[in-house]
Amino acid sequence: MKKLLGYAFVLTLFAAPFTPVNAQGILGKIKQKVKEKAEQKEDEKIDKAVDKAADGVDNATKNGGSKSSDAKDNNVKQVSNVETGKNEEPSLKVYQNYDFVPGDKILFEDNFTSDQDGEFPAHWELEKGQGQLNKLSGEEALFLTEGNYARVKPRMKTEKYLSEPFTVEFDYYNRNDAYGLIAFLGRIDPACNCESTADVKISASEASFDGPVSFSKTFSEDFRGEKFINKWHHIAIAVKNHQLKLYVDQNRVLVVPDTKSDFFHVSFGGIGDEEKPLIFKNIRVASGGDMNMIGKKFIESKIITHGINFDVDKASIKPESMGTLNMIVGVLKDNPDLKFSIEGHTDNSGTAAHNLTLSQQRAEAVKAQLMAMGVDGSLLFTKGLGDTKPISDNNTFEGKANNRRVEFVKM
């Protein structure tokens, strides 16, 4: 009986407010919210479509073939998630003024895909401190966990392998309160005629160069501190005629007009700590880099580029490719009477059929992007050649890296 009285009380309590007038008001609000939500979703779809068209990205590149390790030569697509070390990757539009062009011969490249998680990578030497591989954002990265300074260097056949011009690229992840990562450029100090270094350091707030001369640059407010940490950043260094340029993501953050030194090798390190490790991956060192052809008449038979990179097993162009693409656009606009064949090449990993298809899709994606940048599409043709025309030994990492390329062949 008490339960029945309780139910009656509850029904009486809730019955009064829901008059027909109030019910209509509530229904009206619900309808309005549903309408606003639908409009918001539609706006998001339109924005995505506009961005896609503006970027000229060819998304119709998926295929059912097996994945080749050639597809592993670039970074994994990153999605916003601080806990897993992933961040939303900027669009091609963000990199539209990027002018970094990597060297045209790769001396060393490593993305740790052939190494075991938890071990020290096979193609590196540990000079000081401690380090090991761990996964972050689904990819292996090198963690320097102990040492002041911890320091590692690529295993090379000769100690002195750099000469100007050269470029160095890597991806860097800065954890909260971690010390900055340093690229040590080996040099000879004339004061003692002994080996020394010039140090290029990237932290969460600034970049600096410390060698025979010293320069530093504090990042802008919208780029440093909390907005920099717990994210992957693409770092690029270009050295030519004793001038050094340092890029962090799409920004040229530091220029050293005269380093007053010659450099002959590179190593990486800094203050390692288990709680605040130094983390980096996707290292590439290349010679050359004298690719500034803008304003010149093109008389060569072709341009070989290693700076147009793609997402894993796709033909989606990576944003840091814009430096090379901007250079190509300049060449094409300065030579409007020439026609070019855009030819995609892979290494010999994976099946020949899959590599052929993937290289064709990538060549088509490059053409689409160049057209989006104002190039006349009638002057461009595409051809995918897969692994049929290697220019280097496929039995080495650097050989495979040199074989993965996009060529622009004059017709």
Secondary structure, DSSP 8 states (H G I E B T S, - for coil): -HHHHHHHHHHHHHHTT--HHHHHHHHHHHHHHHHHHHHHHHHHHHHHHHHHHHHT---TT--SS---GGGGGS-----SBGGGTB-----TTTTTT------SEEEEEE-STTS-TTS--TTEEEEEEEEEEEEETTEEEEEEEEEEEEEEEE--SSS----SSEEEEEEEE--TT---EEEEEEEEETTTTEEEEEEEEE-SSEEEEESSSEEEEE--TTTSGGGTTTSEEEEEEEEETTEEEEEETTEEEEEES---S---EEEEEEEE-SSS-EEEEEEEEEE------TTS---SSEEEES---B-TTS--B-GGGHHHHHHHHHHHHH-TT--EEEEEE--S-S-HHHHHHHHHHHHHHHHHHHHHTT--GGGEEEEE-TTSS-SS-TTSHHHHHHHSEEEEEE-
